[in-house]
Amino acid sequence: MSIHKHKHHIRSVKCMVLTISDTRSEETDKSGNLIVNVLEEAGHVVKIKRIVKDDIDVIQTMVAEGCANPEVDAIITNGGTGIAYRDVTIEAVKSMLDKEVPGFGEIFRMLSYQEDIGPAAMLSRAIAGVRQHTAIFSTPGSSGAVKLAMGKLIIPELSHIVNELKKDINA
């Protein structure tokens, strides 16, 4: 089967958007709002949007709730991915994954490097994977990083990924 036929079954994906930050509010959550807008423009539905503290327990609680919610097919987080001591999103999410999709972080860093970020791209921590039947993507919190991840990686593959995760349910 060709990749085009394989990806032909497009579906509207129900999403949860989490901004991980100790400083953002609804008014200043530029990246979270950008994710919502990009998802909706692509025909997807944002069921839940939250801002949560950069705390492993809080992040894991929200991700677990999203994965247990039948109204959520995918979770997209932004923020808390840096190398500062308080940045714990990657550690929180990675330990919850049933399967990691390492290509997401690898390609994200390669694209960041090519888009004038240069060697600082090695500091860009991003991860994607699966928990149960839910896709999870964690991106840095800058709007440039969110635009890159959403435009070049997440939106082009989101329906395909969710189709793959859901096809064996009730089979």
N, C-alpha and C positions, 0 to 999 in steps of 0.2 A: 504494500500500500504506500502511495506517495505521501510525503509530508503534508502536502496540501489537502489530500483526501482525509488523512489522519486528523488534521486540525479543522476539518470542515464543520464539525458539530459545535458551533459557537453557542455558549450559554451566557446569560446574565449572571454574574457572580455576586453573591451576597457577602459583604465585607464588614470587618471590624477594623477601625483605624485607631491605633494607640500612639499618642505622642508621649515619649518618655522624657520628662524634664522636671527639674526642681524649680524652674523659673518661669515657664510658659503659662499663660492663661488663655482662655477662649479668644480674647482680643489679640493676643500676640502669637498665636499658634499658626504662623504663616505656612510652615511645612505640612502640618496636619490638614489644614484647609486646602492646600494645594493637592494633596493626595485625594481628598474627597472630590474636589473639582475634576481632576483627571479621571478618576474612576467613573464618575457620573457622566462625563462627556463620552466615555467609551461604552456607555450603556450598562454599567454595573450599578449595584445598589449598596449604599452604605447603611447598614442596619444599626451600627453602634460606633460612636466616636467618643473617645475619652482622652484625658490628659492624666497621666499617672506619675508618681514620684520615681526617681531613679533608685529603686530599691528592689532587690532580687525577689523578695517574697511578694511584693505588690505586683510586680511584672508577671511573675509566674501565676499568681491568682487570676489576674485578668486574662492571660493567655489560656489557662485551663478553662475558665468560664466560657471564653469564645469557642474553644474546641468542643465543649460539651453542648453548645447551643446549636440546635438544628437550623437556626436562621443565619448561621455564619459558615461560609465555605472557605473563606480566606481571611487571614489576619495580616495587616501591614502595620509595622511599627516604624517609628522614626525617632532618632535621638538616643542618647545614652550608649553610643557605640565607640566612643573615643578611647584613648588610653589613660585618661585621668582615673584616679582611684574611684571616684563616684560613678564612672561609666560602667554599668554592669548588665546592659541589655543582652549582649552577646552571650555572656555566661549564663544568664537566666534562661534565655531561649534555647541555647544549644543543649543544655542538660535535659530539656523537655522533648526533644525531637526523637521520633521513631526512626526517621530517615533524614539525613542531611542532603542538600543539593549543593555540593561544593562549587559547581560551576557558576552559581550566582555571584558569590563573593569574588571568585577569580576574574570573571568577565567584568564585574563592576569596577574592580581595581584597574584592570587593563584599560577600560574606557576612561576612567578618571585620569589615568596617567597620560593617555593620548589627548585629553581635553585640557591641556595646559596645567594640570595639577602637578605633573612631573613626579619626581621621586616621593613627594609627600603623599602620594596615592597609597604607599605601603602602610600608612596609618589609618586608611579607610577600612574599618571593620564592618562587614556586611555579611549576613547569613540568610539562608533560606532552607526550608525543609518541610517535613510533614509530621504532624501529630494526629494520630487516628486518621480521619479522612479530611483533615483541614490543612490547607497550605499556609505556611507562615513565611513572611519576608520581613527582615529587619534591615533598615537602611540608616545611614547617618542622618542627622537632623537638619543639615543645611539645605536651603531650598535648591541649590545647584545639584546637590547629591540626590535629592528627592526627584527633581526633574529628570535627571539622568536615569535613575533606577526605574522610575515609572515609565518613561517614554521609550527607553531602549530595551528594557528587560521584562518588567512586570506586565504592562498592558499587552504587549505582543503575545505573551504566552499564558496569561492568567486563565482564560477559558479552557485552553488545552490542558493545563495542569489540573484544574478542578475536574474536568471530564475524566482524566486518568484516575484521579483519587476517588471519584464517585461511581465509576463504571462497575465495580464489583459488589456494590451495596445491593442487597436484595437479588443478586444474580443466582 
